[in-house]
Amino acid sequence: MTLSTDRVLAGVCGGIADFIGWEPRAVRLLWLGLSFVSCGLGFGVYTVLAIAMPRPER
């Protein structure tokens, strides 16, 4: 799993969508909904993944 070139912020949701075969927009909406429900926990997880996930090869 790598960061996506189809990015809005860092490419985390796009990379996850590529990995599981979903539409990036669906992963972004799911992440946004879960972040609000979990009182912002998703924003911290997103930050950690943006740092930890490898960059795509060119």
Contacts in CASP RR format, 6 or more apart in sequence:
PFRMAT RR
TARGET T0000
AUTHOR 0000-0000-0000
METHOD contacts of the structure
MODEL  1
MTLSTDRVLAGVCGGIADFIGWEPRAVRLLWLGLSFVSCGLGFGVYTVLA
IAMPRPER
1 15 0 8 1.000
1 16 0 8 1.000
1 18 0 8 1.000
1 19 0 8 1.000
1 53 0 8 1.000
2 15 0 8 1.000
2 18 0 8 1.000
2 53 0 8 1.000
2 54 0 8 1.000
2 55 0 8 1.000
2 56 0 8 1.000
2 57 0 8 1.000
3 10 0 8 1.000
3 11 0 8 1.000
3 12 0 8 1.000
3 14 0 8 1.000
3 15 0 8 1.000
3 50 0 8 1.000
3 53 0 8 1.000
3 54 0 8 1.000
3 55 0 8 1.000
3 56 0 8 1.000
4 11 0 8 1.000
4 12 0 8 1.000
4 13 0 8 1.000
4 14 0 8 1.000
4 15 0 8 1.000
4 17 0 8 1.000
4 18 0 8 1.000
4 24 0 8 1.000
4 56 0 8 1.000
5 11 0 8 1.000
5 56 0 8 1.000
6 14 0 8 1.000
6 15 0 8 1.000
6 17 0 8 1.000
6 18 0 8 1.000
6 24 0 8 1.000
7 14 0 8 1.000
8 28 0 8 1.000
9 46 0 8 1.000
9 50 0 8 1.000
10 46 0 8 1.000
10 50 0 8 1.000
11 50 0 8 1.000
12 46 0 8 1.000
12 49 0 8 1.000
12 50 0 8 1.000
12 53 0 8 1.000
13 24 0 8 1.000
13 27 0 8 1.000
13 28 0 8 1.000
13 31 0 8 1.000
13 46 0 8 1.000
14 24 0 8 1.000
14 27 0 8 1.000
14 28 0 8 1.000
15 24 0 8 1.000
15 53 0 8 1.000
16 22 0 8 1.000
16 27 0 8 1.000
17 23 0 8 1.000
17 24 0 8 1.000
17 26 0 8 1.000
17 27 0 8 1.000
18 24 0 8 1.000
20 27 0 8 1.000
31 42 0 8 1.000
31 46 0 8 1.000
34 42 0 8 1.000
35 41 0 8 1.000
35 42 0 8 1.000
35 43 0 8 1.000
35 46 0 8 1.000
END
